[in-house]
Amino acid sequence: MINAKEEREIVAEALKNRYKKDDKLKELIQNANLFYGRKVMSFATEPADKEFIEKHMLEVVSDQFALGYYIMNEILGDPEFQLDEAAWKLGKGYVRNSVFGLLEAVMQDSDVQWQQSETERNFTKRVSATFYNAYDVMVQLRKDILALGAYYAYIESEKYQEPTEMEHDLVLSTPYDLTFLNPQVFMQGDAVFENLEKWTLFQAEYVKGAQWVGDVQLTKKKRVDGEFENRLEILLSHLLDQNERTDIINQMISKIPAEEHSRTHIQFNLVTDHKSYQL
């Protein structure tokens, strides 16, 4: 009879094989690897430490992802586990933001070690021993990637029914779901009027309880010559790393049609206090 450890290893191996040919899965894991590789690498100064992180990061992310995937499959396969019908029809962004809360609720009486793959545990020990200040980042990595794997298992469940995508004419995102810009930050519609769309950026629930980290506003105005021009205003919190801020700004700019770039004015502000400056 196969034990739990062997089952986890089978799941991990199956995902590694899928990674080689499944472009969506590969992109998801590679984006997480890049995001956290940057965070952990920022603590390293010695060439040997940088080489260690670069060599092992993808394996850490992949194994922790596989653990989250395995745990969610186990939860969903339990005949005593039941969810409301509406939970199976949520948008993918809403599922992704709430899945770690589900994990914690189900596993709250379990040993904390269930959150760690063996690869991630060994990597964290080495990194934390070398860079004491990196401990919090490693704990967050553990939670984020575990949630990411669990999310992927959830949306691949035969019970999950992705909502039909409703039409809209907004430029930056869909108003009907949460849009994740990176493993920790999502964008949510705030206000939509004629030629105006405003979005709020939050950290995911498993980071710091949906803490505000930014606003984005796109305004379209008609000029005297009949052409439209855009004003893209981006307000981001200092809580985000420089790499995160740059990536988010680039993502927002990329949403603007190429033919409108010359007619788009971009304003960016970095703030320490949301209340002191609002779009």
ChimeraX commands (.cxc) that place a marker at each C-alpha (Angstrom):
marker #1 position 0.00,0.00,0.00 radius 0.5
marker #1 position 1.34,3.44,-0.97 radius 0.5
marker #1 position 2.00,5.76,1.99 radius 0.5
marker #1 position 1.55,9.54,2.07 radius 0.5
marker #1 position 5.20,10.28,1.33 radius 0.5
marker #1 position 5.16,8.05,-1.73 radius 0.5
marker #1 position 1.94,9.68,-2.93 radius 0.5
marker #1 position 3.51,13.14,-2.61 radius 0.5
marker #1 position 6.52,11.95,-4.59 radius 0.5
marker #1 position 4.25,10.58,-7.34 radius 0.5
marker #1 position 2.41,13.91,-7.57 radius 0.5
marker #1 position 5.68,15.84,-7.65 radius 0.5
marker #1 position 7.07,13.65,-10.42 radius 0.5
marker #1 position 3.88,13.95,-12.47 radius 0.5
marker #1 position 3.98,17.75,-12.20 radius 0.5
marker #1 position 7.64,17.83,-13.21 radius 0.5
marker #1 position 6.78,15.86,-16.34 radius 0.5
marker #1 position 3.87,18.20,-17.07 radius 0.5
marker #1 position 6.14,21.19,-16.58 radius 0.5
marker #1 position 8.15,20.13,-19.64 radius 0.5
marker #1 position 5.16,20.30,-22.01 radius 0.5
marker #1 position 2.41,22.33,-20.28 radius 0.5
marker #1 position 3.10,25.98,-21.16 radius 0.5
marker #1 position 0.56,27.44,-18.70 radius 0.5
marker #1 position 1.95,25.46,-15.78 radius 0.5
marker #1 position 5.51,26.29,-16.82 radius 0.5
marker #1 position 4.76,30.02,-17.01 radius 0.5
marker #1 position 3.07,30.00,-13.59 radius 0.5
marker #1 position 6.02,28.28,-11.88 radius 0.5
marker #1 position 8.67,30.28,-13.73 radius 0.5
marker #1 position 7.00,33.58,-12.77 radius 0.5
marker #1 position 6.95,32.49,-9.13 radius 0.5
marker #1 position 10.58,31.40,-9.39 radius 0.5
marker #1 position 11.62,34.76,-10.84 radius 0.5
marker #1 position 9.61,36.72,-8.27 radius 0.5
marker #1 position 11.04,34.94,-5.25 radius 0.5
marker #1 position 14.46,34.38,-6.74 radius 0.5
marker #1 position 14.84,38.17,-6.82 radius 0.5
marker #1 position 13.70,38.53,-3.22 radius 0.5
marker #1 position 16.06,35.90,-1.86 radius 0.5
marker #1 position 18.94,36.96,-4.11 radius 0.5
marker #1 position 18.76,40.50,-2.71 radius 0.5
marker #1 position 20.25,39.18,0.56 radius 0.5
marker #1 position 23.23,37.52,-1.12 radius 0.5
marker #1 position 26.55,39.32,-1.59 radius 0.5
marker #1 position 29.01,36.45,-2.01 radius 0.5
marker #1 position 29.27,34.69,-5.42 radius 0.5
marker #1 position 28.94,31.26,-3.78 radius 0.5
marker #1 position 25.67,32.25,-2.10 radius 0.5
marker #1 position 24.25,33.69,-5.31 radius 0.5
marker #1 position 25.21,30.52,-7.15 radius 0.5
marker #1 position 23.52,28.39,-4.49 radius 0.5
marker #1 position 20.27,30.35,-4.74 radius 0.5
marker #1 position 20.29,30.35,-8.52 radius 0.5
marker #1 position 20.99,26.62,-8.64 radius 0.5
marker #1 position 18.27,25.51,-6.20 radius 0.5
marker #1 position 15.47,28.11,-6.41 radius 0.5
marker #1 position 13.44,26.49,-9.18 radius 0.5
marker #1 position 13.53,23.11,-7.43 radius 0.5
marker #1 position 12.37,24.73,-4.18 radius 0.5
marker #1 position 9.46,26.48,-5.87 radius 0.5
marker #1 position 8.51,23.37,-7.87 radius 0.5
marker #1 position 8.54,21.05,-4.84 radius 0.5
marker #1 position 6.60,23.46,-2.62 radius 0.5
marker #1 position 4.08,23.94,-5.44 radius 0.5
marker #1 position 3.71,20.15,-5.73 radius 0.5
marker #1 position 3.10,19.89,-1.98 radius 0.5
marker #1 position 0.30,22.45,-2.17 radius 0.5
marker #1 position -1.16,20.63,-5.16 radius 0.5
marker #1 position -1.03,17.31,-3.30 radius 0.5
marker #1 position -2.61,18.70,-0.11 radius 0.5
marker #1 position -5.51,20.28,-1.99 radius 0.5
marker #1 position -6.14,17.06,-3.91 radius 0.5
marker #1 position -6.25,15.20,-0.60 radius 0.5
marker #1 position -8.71,17.71,0.84 radius 0.5
marker #1 position -10.98,17.62,-2.20 radius 0.5
marker #1 position -10.83,13.81,-2.28 radius 0.5
marker #1 position -12.10,13.52,1.31 radius 0.5
marker #1 position -15.78,12.49,1.12 radius 0.5
marker #1 position -16.49,14.40,4.34 radius 0.5
marker #1 position -15.21,17.66,2.87 radius 0.5
marker #1 position -18.01,19.74,1.37 radius 0.5
marker #1 position -18.13,23.22,-0.14 radius 0.5
marker #1 position -21.08,25.37,-1.13 radius 0.5
marker #1 position -21.98,25.11,-4.80 radius 0.5
marker #1 position -21.08,28.78,-5.28 radius 0.5
marker #1 position -17.47,28.08,-4.27 radius 0.5
marker #1 position -17.03,25.92,-7.36 radius 0.5
marker #1 position -18.12,28.78,-9.63 radius 0.5
marker #1 position -15.85,31.56,-8.39 radius 0.5
marker #1 position -13.52,33.40,-10.76 radius 0.5
marker #1 position -9.96,32.10,-10.72 radius 0.5
marker #1 position -8.65,35.26,-9.06 radius 0.5
marker #1 position -11.09,34.92,-6.17 radius 0.5
marker #1 position -10.15,31.25,-5.79 radius 0.5
marker #1 position -6.47,32.11,-5.75 radius 0.5
marker #1 position -6.93,34.75,-3.07 radius 0.5
marker #1 position -9.01,32.59,-0.75 radius 0.5
marker #1 position -7.39,29.17,-1.12 radius 0.5
marker #1 position -4.80,29.56,1.66 radius 0.5
marker #1 position -7.56,30.46,4.12 radius 0.5
marker #1 position -9.21,27.19,3.13 radius 0.5
marker #1 position -5.94,25.33,3.72 radius 0.5
marker #1 position -5.48,26.88,7.14 radius 0.5
marker #1 position -9.07,26.15,8.17 radius 0.5
marker #1 position -8.80,22.49,7.19 radius 0.5
marker #1 position -5.28,21.92,8.52 radius 0.5
marker #1 position -5.37,24.13,11.64 radius 0.5
marker #1 position -4.86,21.22,14.03 radius 0.5
marker #1 position -2.01,19.69,12.04 radius 0.5
marker #1 position 1.72,19.92,12.58 radius 0.5
marker #1 position 3.18,23.06,10.97 radius 0.5
marker #1 position 5.59,20.85,9.01 radius 0.5
marker #1 position 2.78,19.98,6.60 radius 0.5
marker #1 position 3.46,23.37,5.04 radius 0.5
marker #1 position 7.01,22.49,4.00 radius 0.5
marker #1 position 8.41,20.26,1.32 radius 0.5
marker #1 position 11.71,18.65,2.26 radius 0.5
marker #1 position 13.52,20.65,-0.43 radius 0.5
marker #1 position 12.07,23.93,0.82 radius 0.5
marker #1 position 12.89,23.06,4.45 radius 0.5
marker #1 position 16.56,22.38,3.68 radius 0.5
marker #1 position 16.83,25.46,1.48 radius 0.5
marker #1 position 15.31,27.66,4.21 radius 0.5
marker #1 position 17.73,26.30,6.80 radius 0.5
marker #1 position 20.72,27.15,4.62 radius 0.5
marker #1 position 19.44,30.60,3.60 radius 0.5
marker #1 position 18.33,31.55,7.13 radius 0.5
marker #1 position 21.66,30.44,8.60 radius 0.5
marker #1 position 23.53,32.57,6.06 radius 0.5
marker #1 position 21.18,35.58,5.92 radius 0.5
marker #1 position 19.28,36.00,9.17 radius 0.5
marker #1 position 17.13,38.80,7.73 radius 0.5
marker #1 position 15.85,36.50,4.98 radius 0.5
marker #1 position 13.80,34.35,7.35 radius 0.5
marker #1 position 10.54,36.28,6.92 radius 0.5
marker #1 position 10.86,36.14,3.14 radius 0.5
marker #1 position 11.37,32.38,3.28 radius 0.5
marker #1 position 8.30,31.89,5.49 radius 0.5
marker #1 position 6.24,33.95,3.06 radius 0.5
marker #1 position 7.61,32.00,0.10 radius 0.5
marker #1 position 6.49,28.81,1.79 radius 0.5
marker #1 position 2.95,30.10,2.20 radius 0.5
marker #1 position 2.66,31.74,-1.21 radius 0.5
marker #1 position 3.89,28.78,-3.25 radius 0.5
marker #1 position 1.91,26.29,-1.19 radius 0.5
marker #1 position -1.23,28.36,-1.88 radius 0.5
marker #1 position -0.31,28.57,-5.56 radius 0.5
marker #1 position -0.07,24.79,-5.88 radius 0.5
marker #1 position -3.32,24.31,-3.96 radius 0.5
marker #1 position -5.03,26.87,-6.20 radius 0.5
marker #1 position -3.91,25.02,-9.32 radius 0.5
marker #1 position -5.26,21.71,-7.97 radius 0.5
marker #1 position -8.56,23.40,-7.12 radius 0.5
marker #1 position -9.17,24.86,-10.58 radius 0.5
marker #1 position -8.21,21.50,-12.14 radius 0.5
marker #1 position -10.82,19.68,-10.06 radius 0.5
marker #1 position -13.66,18.22,-12.10 radius 0.5
marker #1 position -16.05,20.04,-9.77 radius 0.5
marker #1 position -14.71,23.49,-10.64 radius 0.5
marker #1 position -16.69,25.43,-13.23 radius 0.5
marker #1 position -14.92,28.55,-14.43 radius 0.5
marker #1 position -17.44,31.37,-14.94 radius 0.5
marker #1 position -18.16,32.38,-18.51 radius 0.5
marker #1 position -16.11,35.46,-19.32 radius 0.5
marker #1 position -18.46,38.41,-19.64 radius 0.5
marker #1 position -17.80,41.10,-22.21 radius 0.5
marker #1 position -16.52,44.51,-21.16 radius 0.5
marker #1 position -14.72,47.43,-22.77 radius 0.5
marker #1 position -12.19,48.15,-20.03 radius 0.5
marker #1 position -8.52,48.35,-20.96 radius 0.5
marker #1 position -6.55,47.36,-17.85 radius 0.5
marker #1 position -8.39,44.28,-16.62 radius 0.5
marker #1 position -11.70,42.52,-16.12 radius 0.5
marker #1 position -14.10,43.98,-13.54 radius 0.5
marker #1 position -15.56,40.54,-12.84 radius 0.5
marker #1 position -12.58,38.90,-11.13 radius 0.5
marker #1 position -9.35,39.62,-9.28 radius 0.5
marker #1 position -6.30,39.95,-11.53 radius 0.5
marker #1 position -3.00,38.80,-10.00 radius 0.5
marker #1 position -0.06,40.92,-11.14 radius 0.5
marker #1 position 2.49,38.76,-9.29 radius 0.5
marker #1 position 2.30,36.00,-6.64 radius 0.5
marker #1 position 1.49,38.55,-3.92 radius 0.5
marker #1 position -0.43,41.43,-5.50 radius 0.5
marker #1 position -3.83,41.49,-7.19 radius 0.5
marker #1 position -5.84,44.23,-8.88 radius 0.5
marker #1 position -9.53,44.80,-8.23 radius 0.5
marker #1 position -11.99,47.16,-9.94 radius 0.5
marker #1 position -12.87,50.18,-7.83 radius 0.5
marker #1 position -14.85,52.57,-10.05 radius 0.5
marker #1 position -15.81,52.53,-13.70 radius 0.5
marker #1 position -17.41,55.47,-15.50 radius 0.5
marker #1 position -17.46,56.66,-19.07 radius 0.5
marker #1 position -13.84,56.98,-20.23 radius 0.5
marker #1 position -12.57,56.36,-16.68 radius 0.5
marker #1 position -11.44,53.21,-14.92 radius 0.5
marker #1 position -9.93,53.01,-11.46 radius 0.5
marker #1 position -8.33,49.96,-9.88 radius 0.5
marker #1 position -7.04,49.20,-6.40 radius 0.5
marker #1 position -4.05,46.96,-5.72 radius 0.5
marker #1 position -3.95,44.74,-2.64 radius 0.5
marker #1 position -1.60,42.18,-1.19 radius 0.5
marker #1 position -3.17,38.73,-1.19 radius 0.5
marker #1 position -4.94,37.40,1.90 radius 0.5
marker #1 position -2.06,35.04,2.71 radius 0.5
marker #1 position 0.43,37.92,2.78 radius 0.5
marker #1 position -0.97,40.58,5.11 radius 0.5
marker #1 position -4.72,40.34,4.92 radius 0.5
marker #1 position -5.46,42.23,1.72 radius 0.5
marker #1 position -3.36,45.27,2.63 radius 0.5
marker #1 position -3.54,48.22,0.21 radius 0.5
marker #1 position -0.45,48.64,-1.99 radius 0.5
marker #1 position -1.55,50.84,-4.86 radius 0.5
marker #1 position -4.07,52.59,-7.11 radius 0.5
marker #1 position -4.18,52.73,-10.88 radius 0.5
marker #1 position -6.38,55.10,-12.86 radius 0.5
marker #1 position -6.84,55.38,-16.61 radius 0.5
marker #1 position -8.66,58.42,-17.99 radius 0.5
marker #1 position -9.51,58.93,-21.65 radius 0.5
marker #1 position -10.24,62.49,-22.87 radius 0.5
marker #1 position -11.25,63.79,-26.27 radius 0.5
marker #1 position -8.98,66.49,-27.69 radius 0.5
marker #1 position -10.04,69.46,-29.81 radius 0.5
marker #1 position -8.81,67.63,-32.92 radius 0.5
marker #1 position -11.22,64.79,-32.22 radius 0.5
marker #1 position -8.55,62.32,-31.14 radius 0.5
marker #1 position -8.54,60.72,-27.71 radius 0.5
marker #1 position -5.61,60.89,-25.31 radius 0.5
marker #1 position -4.98,58.76,-22.24 radius 0.5
marker #1 position -3.75,59.66,-18.78 radius 0.5
marker #1 position -2.39,56.70,-16.85 radius 0.5
marker #1 position -1.82,57.46,-13.16 radius 0.5
marker #1 position -0.08,54.87,-11.01 radius 0.5
marker #1 position 0.25,55.20,-7.24 radius 0.5
marker #1 position 2.30,52.49,-5.50 radius 0.5
marker #1 position 3.26,51.80,-1.90 radius 0.5
marker #1 position 6.83,51.76,-0.65 radius 0.5
marker #1 position 6.02,48.30,0.76 radius 0.5
marker #1 position 6.61,46.91,-2.73 radius 0.5
marker #1 position 10.16,46.16,-3.82 radius 0.5
marker #1 position 11.64,48.17,-6.68 radius 0.5
marker #1 position 11.44,45.16,-9.00 radius 0.5
marker #1 position 7.76,44.70,-8.17 radius 0.5
marker #1 position 6.98,48.36,-8.82 radius 0.5
marker #1 position 8.78,48.30,-12.16 radius 0.5
marker #1 position 7.00,45.11,-13.25 radius 0.5
marker #1 position 3.58,46.47,-12.29 radius 0.5
marker #1 position 4.18,49.75,-14.15 radius 0.5
marker #1 position 5.31,47.82,-17.23 radius 0.5
marker #1 position 2.26,45.57,-17.06 radius 0.5
marker #1 position -0.07,48.56,-16.94 radius 0.5
marker #1 position 1.67,50.26,-19.87 radius 0.5
marker #1 position 1.52,47.04,-21.90 radius 0.5
marker #1 position -2.28,47.05,-21.56 radius 0.5
marker #1 position -2.50,50.30,-23.54 radius 0.5
marker #1 position -2.83,49.54,-27.29 radius 0.5
marker #1 position 0.45,50.19,-29.09 radius 0.5
marker #1 position -1.16,52.72,-31.42 radius 0.5
marker #1 position -2.20,54.82,-28.40 radius 0.5
marker #1 position 1.19,54.95,-26.66 radius 0.5
marker #1 position 2.12,58.28,-28.26 radius 0.5
marker #1 position -1.14,59.75,-26.93 radius 0.5
marker #1 position -0.72,58.39,-23.40 radius 0.5
marker #1 position 0.62,60.49,-20.52 radius 0.5
marker #1 position 1.98,58.47,-17.60 radius 0.5
marker #1 position 2.29,59.71,-14.02 radius 0.5
marker #1 position 3.84,57.63,-11.25 radius 0.5
marker #1 position 3.96,58.35,-7.52 radius 0.5
marker #1 position 5.53,56.37,-4.68 radius 0.5
marker #1 position 3.93,56.87,-1.27 radius 0.5
marker #1 position 4.45,55.73,2.30 radius 0.5
marker #1 position 0.90,56.53,3.41 radius 0.5
marker #1 position -2.17,55.88,1.28 radius 0.5
marker #1 position -4.24,58.46,3.16 radius 0.5
marker #1 position -1.82,61.26,2.33 radius 0.5
marker #1 position -2.24,60.88,-1.42 radius 0.5
marker #1 position -5.10,59.47,-3.42 radius 0.5
marker #1 position -5.88,59.50,-7.12 radius 0.5
marker link #1:1,2 radius 0.2
marker link #1:2,3 radius 0.2
marker link #1:3,4 radius 0.2
marker link #1:4,5 radius 0.2
marker link #1:5,6 radius 0.2
marker link #1:6,7 radius 0.2
marker link #1:7,8 radius 0.2
marker link #1:8,9 radius 0.2
marker link #1:9,10 radius 0.2
marker link #1:10,11 radius 0.2
marker link #1:11,12 radius 0.2
marker link #1:12,13 radius 0.2
marker link #1:13,14 radius 0.2
marker link #1:14,15 radius 0.2
marker link #1:15,16 radius 0.2
marker link #1:16,17 radius 0.2
marker link #1:17,18 radius 0.2
marker link #1:18,19 radius 0.2
marker link #1:19,20 radius 0.2
marker link #1:20,21 radius 0.2
marker link #1:21,22 radius 0.2
marker link #1:22,23 radius 0.2
marker link #1:23,24 radius 0.2
marker link #1:24,25 radius 0.2
marker link #1:25,26 radius 0.2
marker link #1:26,27 radius 0.2
marker link #1:27,28 radius 0.2
marker link #1:28,29 radius 0.2
marker link #1:29,30 radius 0.2
marker link #1:30,31 radius 0.2
marker link #1:31,32 radius 0.2
marker link #1:32,33 radius 0.2
marker link #1:33,34 radius 0.2
marker link #1:34,35 radius 0.2
marker link #1:35,36 radius 0.2
marker link #1:36,37 radius 0.2
marker link #1:37,38 radius 0.2
marker link #1:38,39 radius 0.2
marker link #1:39,40 radius 0.2
marker link #1:40,41 radius 0.2
marker link #1:41,42 radius 0.2
marker link #1:42,43 radius 0.2
marker link #1:43,44 radius 0.2
marker link #1:44,45 radius 0.2
marker link #1:45,46 radius 0.2
marker link #1:46,47 radius 0.2
marker link #1:47,48 radius 0.2
marker link #1:48,49 radius 0.2
marker link #1:49,50 radius 0.2
marker link #1:50,51 radius 0.2
marker link #1:51,52 radius 0.2
marker link #1:52,53 radius 0.2
marker link #1:53,54 radius 0.2
marker link #1:54,55 radius 0.2
marker link #1:55,56 radius 0.2
marker link #1:56,57 radius 0.2
marker link #1:57,58 radius 0.2
marker link #1:58,59 radius 0.2
marker link #1:59,60 radius 0.2
marker link #1:60,61 radius 0.2
marker link #1:61,62 radius 0.2
marker link #1:62,63 radius 0.2
marker link #1:63,64 radius 0.2
marker link #1:64,65 radius 0.2
marker link #1:65,66 radius 0.2
marker link #1:66,67 radius 0.2
marker link #1:67,68 radius 0.2
marker link #1:68,69 radius 0.2
marker link #1:69,70 radius 0.2
marker link #1:70,71 radius 0.2
marker link #1:71,72 radius 0.2
marker link #1:72,73 radius 0.2
marker link #1:73,74 radius 0.2
marker link #1:74,75 radius 0.2
marker link #1:75,76 radius 0.2
marker link #1:76,77 radius 0.2
marker link #1:77,78 radius 0.2
marker link #1:78,79 radius 0.2
marker link #1:79,80 radius 0.2
marker link #1:80,81 radius 0.2
marker link #1:81,82 radius 0.2
marker link #1:82,83 radius 0.2
marker link #1:83,84 radius 0.2
marker link #1:84,85 radius 0.2
marker link #1:85,86 radius 0.2
marker link #1:86,87 radius 0.2
marker link #1:87,88 radius 0.2
marker link #1:88,89 radius 0.2
marker link #1:89,90 radius 0.2
marker link #1:90,91 radius 0.2
marker link #1:91,92 radius 0.2
marker link #1:92,93 radius 0.2
marker link #1:93,94 radius 0.2
marker link #1:94,95 radius 0.2
marker link #1:95,96 radius 0.2
marker link #1:96,97 radius 0.2
marker link #1:97,98 radius 0.2
marker link #1:98,99 radius 0.2
marker link #1:99,100 radius 0.2
marker link #1:100,101 radius 0.2
marker link #1:101,102 radius 0.2
marker link #1:102,103 radius 0.2
marker link #1:103,104 radius 0.2
marker link #1:104,105 radius 0.2
marker link #1:105,106 radius 0.2
marker link #1:106,107 radius 0.2
marker link #1:107,108 radius 0.2
marker link #1:108,109 radius 0.2
marker link #1:109,110 radius 0.2
marker link #1:110,111 radius 0.2
marker link #1:111,112 radius 0.2
marker link #1:112,113 radius 0.2
marker link #1:113,114 radius 0.2
marker link #1:114,115 radius 0.2
marker link #1:115,116 radius 0.2
marker link #1:116,117 radius 0.2
marker link #1:117,118 radius 0.2
marker link #1:118,119 radius 0.2
marker link #1:119,120 radius 0.2
marker link #1:120,121 radius 0.2
marker link #1:121,122 radius 0.2
marker link #1:122,123 radius 0.2
marker link #1:123,124 radius 0.2
marker link #1:124,125 radius 0.2
marker link #1:125,126 radius 0.2
marker link #1:126,127 radius 0.2
marker link #1:127,128 radius 0.2
marker link #1:128,129 radius 0.2
marker link #1:129,130 radius 0.2
marker link #1:130,131 radius 0.2
marker link #1:131,132 radius 0.2
marker link #1:132,133 radius 0.2
marker link #1:133,134 radius 0.2
marker link #1:134,135 radius 0.2
marker link #1:135,136 radius 0.2
marker link #1:136,137 radius 0.2
marker link #1:137,138 radius 0.2
marker link #1:138,139 radius 0.2
marker link #1:139,140 radius 0.2
marker link #1:140,141 radius 0.2
marker link #1:141,142 radius 0.2
marker link #1:142,143 radius 0.2
marker link #1:143,144 radius 0.2
marker link #1:144,145 radius 0.2
marker link #1:145,146 radius 0.2
marker link #1:146,147 radius 0.2
marker link #1:147,148 radius 0.2
marker link #1:148,149 radius 0.2
marker link #1:149,150 radius 0.2
marker link #1:150,151 radius 0.2
marker link #1:151,152 radius 0.2
marker link #1:152,153 radius 0.2
marker link #1:153,154 radius 0.2
marker link #1:154,155 radius 0.2
marker link #1:155,156 radius 0.2
marker link #1:156,157 radius 0.2
marker link #1:157,158 radius 0.2
marker link #1:158,159 radius 0.2
marker link #1:159,160 radius 0.2
marker link #1:160,161 radius 0.2
marker link #1:161,162 radius 0.2
marker link #1:162,163 radius 0.2
marker link #1:163,164 radius 0.2
marker link #1:164,165 radius 0.2
marker link #1:165,166 radius 0.2
marker link #1:166,167 radius 0.2
marker link #1:167,168 radius 0.2
marker link #1:168,169 radius 0.2
marker link #1:169,170 radius 0.2
marker link #1:170,171 radius 0.2
marker link #1:171,172 radius 0.2
marker link #1:172,173 radius 0.2
marker link #1:173,174 radius 0.2
marker link #1:174,175 radius 0.2
marker link #1:175,176 radius 0.2
marker link #1:176,177 radius 0.2
marker link #1:177,178 radius 0.2
marker link #1:178,179 radius 0.2
marker link #1:179,180 radius 0.2
marker link #1:180,181 radius 0.2
marker link #1:181,182 radius 0.2
marker link #1:182,183 radius 0.2
marker link #1:183,184 radius 0.2
marker link #1:184,185 radius 0.2
marker link #1:185,186 radius 0.2
marker link #1:186,187 radius 0.2
marker link #1:187,188 radius 0.2
marker link #1:188,189 radius 0.2
marker link #1:189,190 radius 0.2
marker link #1:190,191 radius 0.2
marker link #1:191,192 radius 0.2
marker link #1:192,193 radius 0.2
marker link #1:193,194 radius 0.2
marker link #1:194,195 radius 0.2
marker link #1:195,196 radius 0.2
marker link #1:196,197 radius 0.2
marker link #1:197,198 radius 0.2
marker link #1:198,199 radius 0.2
marker link #1:199,200 radius 0.2
marker link #1:200,201 radius 0.2
marker link #1:201,202 radius 0.2
marker link #1:202,203 radius 0.2
marker link #1:203,204 radius 0.2
marker link #1:204,205 radius 0.2
marker link #1:205,206 radius 0.2
marker link #1:206,207 radius 0.2
marker link #1:207,208 radius 0.2
marker link #1:208,209 radius 0.2
marker link #1:209,210 radius 0.2
marker link #1:210,211 radius 0.2
marker link #1:211,212 radius 0.2
marker link #1:212,213 radius 0.2
marker link #1:213,214 radius 0.2
marker link #1:214,215 radius 0.2
marker link #1:215,216 radius 0.2
marker link #1:216,217 radius 0.2
marker link #1:217,218 radius 0.2
marker link #1:218,219 radius 0.2
marker link #1:219,220 radius 0.2
marker link #1:220,221 radius 0.2
marker link #1:221,222 radius 0.2
marker link #1:222,223 radius 0.2
marker link #1:223,224 radius 0.2
marker link #1:224,225 radius 0.2
marker link #1:225,226 radius 0.2
marker link #1:226,227 radius 0.2
marker link #1:227,228 radius 0.2
marker link #1:228,229 radius 0.2
marker link #1:229,230 radius 0.2
marker link #1:230,231 radius 0.2
marker link #1:231,232 radius 0.2
marker link #1:232,233 radius 0.2
marker link #1:233,234 radius 0.2
marker link #1:234,235 radius 0.2
marker link #1:235,236 radius 0.2
marker link #1:236,237 radius 0.2
marker link #1:237,238 radius 0.2
marker link #1:238,239 radius 0.2
marker link #1:239,240 radius 0.2
marker link #1:240,241 radius 0.2
marker link #1:241,242 radius 0.2
marker link #1:242,243 radius 0.2
marker link #1:243,244 radius 0.2
marker link #1:244,245 radius 0.2
marker link #1:245,246 radius 0.2
marker link #1:246,247 radius 0.2
marker link #1:247,248 radius 0.2
marker link #1:248,249 radius 0.2
marker link #1:249,250 radius 0.2
marker link #1:250,251 radius 0.2
marker link #1:251,252 radius 0.2
marker link #1:252,253 radius 0.2
marker link #1:253,254 radius 0.2
marker link #1:254,255 radius 0.2
marker link #1:255,256 radius 0.2
marker link #1:256,257 radius 0.2
marker link #1:257,258 radius 0.2
marker link #1:258,259 radius 0.2
marker link #1:259,260 radius 0.2
marker link #1:260,261 radius 0.2
marker link #1:261,262 radius 0.2
marker link #1:262,263 radius 0.2
marker link #1:263,264 radius 0.2
marker link #1:264,265 radius 0.2
marker link #1:265,266 radius 0.2
marker link #1:266,267 radius 0.2
marker link #1:267,268 radius 0.2
marker link #1:268,269 radius 0.2
marker link #1:269,270 radius 0.2
marker link #1:270,271 radius 0.2
marker link #1:271,272 radius 0.2
marker link #1:272,273 radius 0.2
marker link #1:273,274 radius 0.2
marker link #1:274,275 radius 0.2
marker link #1:275,276 radius 0.2
marker link #1:276,277 radius 0.2
marker link #1:277,278 radius 0.2
marker link #1:278,279 radius 0.2
view
